[in-house]
């Protein structure tokens, strides 16, 4: 199994220890199930932040809670990433042996997960018994009323199948899955951030450091702003050009007109440029999509309605993305989609990438051009640099939080059985091992464990990031977006037209903002979202809004301020001491 390969390479002792419990635990009709629980706890669910006795106590609870559903077969679904592959192949088997409930865990593309979810919402038919879908849909789930409110479920109808040691406050993504009403709508299952990736070994070479300072007047280091990122991209592409006989490039990205081009932007690119307002986890009243809300009501995306989707900062963000892709990325990047671009960094010819998901950490520590012989990475991850419109107090980047979601249209008995499996996959008995497998941590207790401390040197900054106070500035799509499926598809279509040269940047973003407003208007007319549904502002001259405080922000006279960098090792030390920088 790939997981064990990673664990072995990291020299972790994953085998469980301790004596087999006997007596009271094994007494009665559940004895065979407890034997299975002991087998899995000892052979697979190590290490854990719980003691062996505490793990077995959790397993005993699952056995008793699952008794009414023994023999039931349920179906759940998620996107295809290593974490979910582990759930599908390993945790379903463990759960069935321990509880007697058979789970089929389907793995499909993220877009297909959303499509299946939409079908169930619209038809009322029970397509799946539970979904792991992004918390990006929190605004959708909160407003449409198709999703089970977990806060009330755990205290009411689902209380008898809610794990007493679930410890909701231990989940690092809890704020992302909470609606404006303060209720929890989704339970985090895996989490990863979109960070900056760079070749630490190249950035450390004295000749490159000296040459960079000579040309640009400041130190080569982790870029704090987009100006520095651009300078570094130019430096490696044009002034270095070749390292050890291999052509190198200062930037990597993708540009094919496809649905994943939309994620490239809705995953907080505009907020990284500084288009939105201050506020965490998302800007208020204007968020990272450029949608303004009044209270909980979306009131517009266009600047003429107080939104920022076609603001100067948003247009700057698209323009920079296109410029860097054409000037500094390897040949062919413009025609790649997200999945085709993934292997590029592992080839060892790219100096940095501003938009990189930590979900792919596991693949980047495999032996190859970007890993040293001792298993330590030649690369590091660091905070995302920000654009010139960004201000202190704004979100700085994106975190993906794939979360368990229950539908009201699922029969209660099937919903309860699925809820048991969902909790099993995130329980403290299982979660640390699952974190080691997919490197997508969800619990604060796991990320602060001694196991993760031991792993940290081989993970390129992942552990330090998730332990740092800066972590809170990376957040998923927030509650301002009232219908993620309908609105998300507008992004790749309009941005794709700009990237392919069919329209200008200004036209693309103006069209996108206008089309978002049309969708908001249609939802408003339907009245289906109630008091938190859209109610658009009347249009006014753009200057009216651009002169107001906050977002949308007027065009800056200088969109390329002085580049600023920070020494990576000093940054990491600050994180370890509990400081942002």
Secondary structure, DSSP 8 states (H G I E B T S, - for coil): -HHHHHHHHTT------S----GGGG-STTHHHHHHHHHHHHHTS-S-SS-HHHHHHHHHHHHHHHGGGTT-EEEEEEE-SHHHHHIIIIIHHHHHHHHS-EEEEEEE-HHHHHHHHHHHHHH---S-SEEEEEGGGHHHHHHH--B--HHHHHHTTTGGGS-TT--GGGBTTGGGGB-TTS-B--EEEEEEEEEEEE-HHHHT-HHHHHHHHHHHSS--SEESBHHHHHHHHHIIIIII-EETTEE-BS------SSHHHHHHHHTTHHHHHT-S-S-SSS-SSB-TTS-EEETTEEEESSGGGT--TTSHHHHHHHHHHHHHHHHHS-TTGGG--HHHHGGGGGGT-B-EEEEEEGGGHHHHTSSSTTB-TTS-BS-EEE---B-TT--TTS--B-EEEEEEE-BTTS-HHHHHHHHHHHHHHHSHHHHHHHHHHH----BHHHHTSHHHHHHGGGTTTHHHHHHSGGGGGB----TT-S-HHHHHHHHHHHHHHHHTTSS-HHHHHHHHHHHHHHHHHHHHHH-TTGGGS--------HHHHHTSSSSS----S-SS----EE-HHHHHHHHHTT---
